[in-house]
Amino acid sequence: MNKKKNSRFDELIDAARSRQKRDKPQEIVEEKVTFKSKSTDPNYVRTTVYLPKKLHRGLKLAAAADDRQMSDIMTELLEKWLSQK
Amino acid sequence: MIITVSAFKGGVGKSITALHLATYLQTKADTLLVDGDLNRSALDWSNRGSLPFKVADEEDGIGLAPLYEHIVIDTPAKPSFEDLKSIARGCDLVVIPTTPDAIALAATMQMVGLLNKLKANYRILLTIVPPHPNRSGKEAKLALKNANIPIFKTGVKRLAVFQKAALEGVPVNAVNDVYAQVAWKYYAEVGKEILP
């Protein structure tokens, strides 16, 4: 489907993509269509909470170490807590 | 990053938006603005004044695109479904400028329907928002939010300095006008929402 040029923008976008493929593997480009960052996903809201500095630091370190987002960790914990209530 | 600025209706500040987003992105890395608009508004600007980034038409854009980190594509006023399909597939973000009036919003909703079908990553930008006490900007924002449509927090107010900038062929932040920085701040904020 990608080989068939059906829009005047195809060639342009492919050319633009050709540079971006340098740092992104091909499969991700294909999946890109369904991927949404939380900041643009209407199913997510951004909120502010106050945490003790040390705890925040610990969370950040743990998230970085596990290569996870702080949001995902918080979501998981909060869901667990809420389901136990 | 590849950003496409597109709208079903003309006169909603599409070219101005593309131009100022390109101005913002240029502060981050080399940026190319591709003018796919048959009116060639952006190319016209670049011929008239001096823009801080590179401007090309679609044909030249194909050759130049691989050389630039950020690409902003300004599409014609009513892109075909096939065009939208390519855009949805190939772009990181589609920015849809719309004025907060019923006619433009109806056209925007039509486009949103198609983009949802194509699973595109898009966001609405309210432009040419009339100043206080007119509430149409706030009302449009609320209506879009309630419909769960992604929208930029920042809206661009209607300011005469945008027309002045168009005349001089420069982005608003290069115009000598008391409102120049106010106007620029709108797009700088929008830019930050895209790429902080």
HADDOCK unambig.tbl for C-alpha pairs under 7 A between the chains (distance, minus, plus):
assign (segid A and resid 6 and name CA) (segid B and resid 82 and name CA) 6.51 0.50 0.50
assign (segid A and resid 7 and name CA) (segid B and resid 82 and name CA) 5.52 0.50 0.50
assign (segid A and resid 7 and name CA) (segid B and resid 83 and name CA) 5.11 0.50 0.50
assign (segid A and resid 7 and name CA) (segid B and resid 86 and name CA) 6.62 0.50 0.50
assign (segid A and resid 8 and name CA) (segid B and resid 83 and name CA) 6.82 0.50 0.50
assign (segid A and resid 9 and name CA) (segid B and resid 83 and name CA) 6.24 0.50 0.50
assign (segid A and resid 9 and name CA) (segid B and resid 86 and name CA) 6.45 0.50 0.50
assign (segid A and resid 10 and name CA) (segid B and resid 86 and name CA) 5.83 0.50 0.50
assign (segid A and resid 11 and name CA) (segid B and resid 62 and name CA) 6.54 0.50 0.50
assign (segid A and resid 12 and name CA) (segid B and resid 58 and name CA) 6.92 0.50 0.50
assign (segid A and resid 12 and name CA) (segid B and resid 61 and name CA) 6.51 0.50 0.50
assign (segid A and resid 12 and name CA) (segid B and resid 62 and name CA) 4.67 0.50 0.50
assign (segid A and resid 13 and name CA) (segid B and resid 90 and name CA) 5.86 0.50 0.50
assign (segid A and resid 15 and name CA) (segid B and resid 62 and name CA) 5.60 0.50 0.50
assign (segid A and resid 15 and name CA) (segid B and resid 65 and name CA) 5.72 0.50 0.50
assign (segid A and resid 15 and name CA) (segid B and resid 66 and name CA) 5.72 0.50 0.50
assign (segid A and resid 16 and name CA) (segid B and resid 65 and name CA) 4.69 0.50 0.50
assign (segid A and resid 16 and name CA) (segid B and resid 66 and name CA) 5.16 0.50 0.50
assign (segid A and resid 18 and name CA) (segid B and resid 66 and name CA) 6.10 0.50 0.50
assign (segid A and resid 19 and name CA) (segid B and resid 66 and name CA) 4.83 0.50 0.50
assign (segid A and resid 33 and name CA) (segid B and resid 89 and name CA) 5.82 0.50 0.50
assign (segid A and resid 33 and name CA) (segid B and resid 119 and name CA) 6.19 0.50 0.50
assign (segid A and resid 33 and name CA) (segid B and resid 120 and name CA) 6.22 0.50 0.50
assign (segid A and resid 34 and name CA) (segid B and resid 119 and name CA) 6.12 0.50 0.50
assign (segid A and resid 36 and name CA) (segid B and resid 121 and name CA) 6.86 0.50 0.50
assign (segid A and resid 40 and name CA) (segid B and resid 150 and name CA) 6.65 0.50 0.50
assign (segid A and resid 42 and name CA) (segid B and resid 148 and name CA) 6.08 0.50 0.50
assign (segid A and resid 42 and name CA) (segid B and resid 149 and name CA) 6.87 0.50 0.50
assign (segid A and resid 42 and name CA) (segid B and resid 150 and name CA) 5.96 0.50 0.50
